[in-house]
Amino acid sequence: MNRPSLISVSLRKIHTFSIVCDTMHMARAAERLGISQPSLSEQIQGLEQALGFRLFHRRRRAIDLTEAGQQLLIEARALLQAHHDMLERVGRIARGEMGRLAIGHVGSAMFVRPLAGQLKAMRKRFPGVDMRLREAGGRRLLEALAAGDLDLVLLRAPLKLPAYLRHRVHSSQKLVVVMPRGHVLAGSRGIHLSQLAAHVLVDYAEDDQTIGITPMVRELAQQSGVELQVSWRVTTVGSVLGLVASGEGIGIVPDHAALRASRSVVARVLKPPVNSELWLVWHQDRETPTVRQFLAIVGEDDGRAVVVRP
């Protein structure tokens, strides 16, 4: 026979060959494949012609593999398994069961109770997903999202998003004033913004002045004619709580974050109540299957799976 014509050796022919080897009986193999025995015999002969050598010793009532056929069977089974595994992996990626999910978040997001459960549910359901978390300021998170370094980000509203970003509300928390337990305001059940004017405030860093809690508080202060005194500017809620605990001022944080403060810190609600929304934001052109799976898990918690455009 001639040298192998590899282009003519299709995966279907290799599969047919493996079924014949499984049964070592042409009639039973034909039945499993759902074709006639003459058609099967023709396919096997065509494979032998394409390869350039015989695969079977043919006897009146039986067939046996040649030495080349035995080696081909070993290789064929490995090839078919690799093909099956390839399709399985690709399918899992397409369904969001494998792949990457890089989530960026502001510091206060990790204090939100439902988020921890949602991350745990994602990891439990889809252990093949490589999940990564990155904490940073809001502006840096948006830059990383635009560059494709992150798939989702959790940010504090309000913020203006470019048209290529989508968002949905993840959750909402009440803002509270945190202060040392012995502070003069600690005896109040609620704190009016006007009461903060006489006390120094641990505020958030300048590079995040257009995103999150800071612009909300400043707008409310301007509306009330209150001038806030800032003692420190920090980048994380944890830093706010730490400085407040050491007596460096008072701070304003989401209520869930205040629950993680030390015993030397107390929290009092703002009056009137002010809510801070936590947004999930992603790139409209990179809504990957893993992103969709996580959004679905978030939607299970509150029944809202609606995607909102800015």
Sequence and secondary structure as in RCSB ss.txt:
>XXXX:A:sequence
MNRPSLISVSLRKIHTFSIVCDTMHMARAAERLGISQPSLSEQIQGLEQALGFRLFHRRRRAIDLTEAGQQLLIE
ARALLQAHHDMLERVGRIARGEMGRLAIGHVGSAMFVRPLAGQLKAMRKRFPGVDMRLREAGGRRLLEALAAGDL
DLVLLRAPLKLPAYLRHRVHSSQKLVVVMPRGHVLAGSRGIHLSQLAAHVLVDYAEDDQTIGITPMVRELAQQSG
VELQVSWRVTTVGSVLGLVASGEGIGIVPDHAALRASRSVVARVLKPPVNSELWLVWHQDRETPTVRQFLAIVGE
DDGRAVVVRP
>XXXX:A:secstr
     GGG  HHHHHHHHHHHHHT HHHHHHHHTS HHHHHHHHHHHHHHHTS  EEE SS EEE HHHHHHHHH
HHHHHHHHHHHHHHHHHHHTTSEEEEEEEE GGGGG HHHHHHHHHHHHH TEEEEEEEE  HHHHHHHHHHTS 
SEEEEES     TTEEEEEEEEEEEEEEEETTSGGGG SEEEGGGGGGSEEEEE GGGTTSSHHHHHHHHHHHHT
   EEEEEESSHHHHHHHHHTTS EEEEEHHHHTTS TTEEEEEEES  EEEEEEEEEGGG  HHHHHHHHHHHH
HHS    B  
